[in-house]
């Protein structure tokens, strides 16, 4: 098993540091993450997630298209590299073409630290303006969450730790 599958693409020196952290003890990575992100969140229902997402959208993306649905989705699998999705569905209503936008967030974020939930919601909201993962997309993410880059890396560490727990390695 590749224990660092979520960290593919990072420099070798960074991967070596993570491997050393894992080698230091069975739950050293978990302790580091718990120390860095001690707080959970109260967003447990789809309605609460919708309200949370709408508040961020209102603050940073007032002119973006409205979102019709936001929900937790137990079917999203980390294996398929989908922690959240955004979809657009065009429907004809009379003489008009209406577009509905939906955001789905993986259910694992119900129990994840608050910062990770914010990071994934910011990521999906950025797709309202930028469809591709390009420079403008990441600049928008950084505008909404200045520590986006660090949170994305730490989320990958969190997923690595969750995998280790699931396989009895920590």
N, C-alpha and C positions, 0 to 999 in steps of 0.2 A: 504494500500500500504506500502511496506517495503521501506522506504526512503534511507536505507543504503545497498541496495542489491548489489551494486558494491564493498562494503567494507567487504563482508562476509569473514571470516577467519582471520580478524585482531583482535588483543587483545581487550578485553572489555574496558580497559582504553582508548584506542585510539578511539573506537566507541563512548564512553561517551564524549570525547572532541569534536568530530564532531557533535554530537547531541546538545551539548551546544552552539557550533558555530552557528548552524542553529537556535537554540532557541533565540540567541542574537538579531536577527533582520531578516527581510524578505530577505535582500540581503547581509548579512554579509559574507557569503561564497563566493559569486560572487566578492565582493570587495577584499577579501583576495587573491583570484586567480588572479584578474586583477592587483593587486599590485605586486604579485610575478612573473607574466608572462605578462608583458605589451605589448610585441611585437608579431605581427602576422608574416606572411611570404608571399612570393610572389609565392609560388608553387600552382598554380591554375589549370594547365592543366596536362593531362596525360604525355605529353612530358616533361614538367618541372619536374614532379614527377619521371619519368624514369631517367632523368639526375641527379637529386638530389640523388636518390638511387644508381646510378652507381658511383657517386663521393664517397659516403660512402663505397661502396663495394670496390672500387679501393684503398681507403685509408687503410681499415682494413682487407679485405678478398680477396686479389689479386688472390690467388690460388683456390678460390671456383669456382664451376661451373658457367658458364655465365647465366645471366637472359635474357630471351627473351622478357618478357613483364612486365611492371609495370603500374598500372592504379588505378584511383579512382573508387570505385564501390558503387553506390547508393543502391545496393541490400543487401549489408552487413548490418546486423541488430545487434545492441547492445544486443537486447534481447537474441540472440543466442550466446552471448559472443564472437562475431567475429568482432574485430575492424580492422583486417587485416588477409589475408590468404596467404599462400604460397602453390603452387601446383607443382607437377611434372607430366608431361605427357610423356610417352615413346612411340615412334613411330618407326616403322621399315622403314628404307630408304635404299633400296638395301640390301646389306649384313650386314648393321650396324643397331644397335639400338641407336637411338638418343633420348636424354632426353631434354625436354624443361621445363624451370622453369618460373613460373609466380608469381608475388606478386600483390595482390590487397589490397588497403587501403580504409577503409570506407570514404565516401564522407564528413562526418562531420569534417574530418581533414583539409578540405580546409579552414575552418574558425577558426580552433582551434589555440592556440598559437604555435609558431614555435617549442618550446621544445617538445610539445606533438607529433607533426608530426615526429620529429627526433626519439623520443622514439619508436613509432610504427614501423618506418622503420628499426631501429636498431633491434627491436624484430624479425621482419620478415626476415631480413638478417641473424640473428643468426641461424635461421632454415636451412640455407644453409649448415651449418656445424653440427648442433645438432638438430635432429628431435624432441626429447623429451624436456619437461621443467624440466631439471635436473640441478644439480650443475654446470656442464660444460657449459650448455646453459646460465645460469645467469652470470657466470664468463665472458663469451664472450660478453654478453650484457654490462656488467660493463666495459669491456675493450674498447668497442666502445663508450660508453657514461657513464663516471664515476658516474654521479648522476642518473643512471637508476632507482634504487630502489625508490628514492624520486619522480622522475617523474612518475613512475607507480602509486604510491599512490596519487599524485596530480591529475593525469588523472582520477583516480576513483572519486576524489572529484569533478572534472570538470563534469564528467558524472552525478553525483548525482545532481549537480547544474542545469545542462541542463534538467534533469527530472523534477526538481522542477519548472523551468521556463515553461516547456511544460504543466504542470498541474496547472499553475497559482499560485504556492506557493511562488514565490519570486519576 
